Amino acid sequence: MVTVEWGKLHNEELTDLHSSPNIIRVMKSSRIRWAGHVKCSGERRDAYGVLLWKSERKMPLGRPRLR
């Protein structure tokens, strides 16, 4: 017979219990991996230009105004 003790668990304890990967870390590593592929592809590819593109104007902060 197994006795179960109920109580609150902190986020760290839950991640240790389920051993699921940290989604933020997975997303960052996939972006870095993609950037490495694009960099190796060379300047003749369109994705390389997108990787180095800088916006010339800033987007306004907050929610867009209703018209």
Secondary structure as a PSIPRED ss2 file (coil, helix, strand):
# PSIPRED VFORMAT (PSIPRED V4.0)

   1 M C   1.000  0.000  0.000
   2 V C   1.000  0.000  0.000
   3 T C   1.000  0.000  0.000
   4 V C   1.000  0.000  0.000
   5 E C   1.000  0.000  0.000
   6 W C   1.000  0.000  0.000
   7 G C   1.000  0.000  0.000
   8 K C   1.000  0.000  0.000
   9 L C   1.000  0.000  0.000
  10 H C   1.000  0.000  0.000
  11 N H   0.000  1.000  0.000
  12 E H   0.000  1.000  0.000
  13 E H   0.000  1.000  0.000
  14 L H   0.000  1.000  0.000
  15 T H   0.000  1.000  0.000
  16 D H   0.000  1.000  0.000
  17 L H   0.000  1.000  0.000
  18 H H   0.000  1.000  0.000
  19 S C   1.000  0.000  0.000
  20 S C   1.000  0.000  0.000
  21 P C   1.000  0.000  0.000
  22 N C   1.000  0.000  0.000
  23 I H   0.000  1.000  0.000
  24 I H   0.000  1.000  0.000
  25 R H   0.000  1.000  0.000
  26 V H   0.000  1.000  0.000
  27 M H   0.000  1.000  0.000
  28 K H   0.000  1.000  0.000
  29 S H   0.000  1.000  0.000
  30 S H   0.000  1.000  0.000
  31 R H   0.000  1.000  0.000
  32 I H   0.000  1.000  0.000
  33 R H   0.000  1.000  0.000
  34 W H   0.000  1.000  0.000
  35 A H   0.000  1.000  0.000
  36 G H   0.000  1.000  0.000
  37 H H   0.000  1.000  0.000
  38 V H   0.000  1.000  0.000
  39 K H   0.000  1.000  0.000
  40 C H   0.000  1.000  0.000
  41 S H   0.000  1.000  0.000
  42 G C   1.000  0.000  0.000
  43 E C   1.000  0.000  0.000
  44 R C   1.000  0.000  0.000
  45 R C   1.000  0.000  0.000
  46 D H   0.000  1.000  0.000
  47 A H   0.000  1.000  0.000
  48 Y H   0.000  1.000  0.000
  49 G H   0.000  1.000  0.000
  50 V H   0.000  1.000  0.000
  51 L H   0.000  1.000  0.000
  52 L H   0.000  1.000  0.000
  53 W C   1.000  0.000  0.000
  54 K C   1.000  0.000  0.000
  55 S C   1.000  0.000  0.000
  56 E C   1.000  0.000  0.000
  57 R C   1.000  0.000  0.000
  58 K C   1.000  0.000  0.000
  59 M C   1.000  0.000  0.000
  60 P C   1.000  0.000  0.000
  61 L C   1.000  0.000  0.000
  62 G C   1.000  0.000  0.000
  63 R C   1.000  0.000  0.000
  64 P C   1.000  0.000  0.000
  65 R C   1.000  0.000  0.000
  66 L C   1.000  0.000  0.000
  67 R C   1.000  0.000  0.000
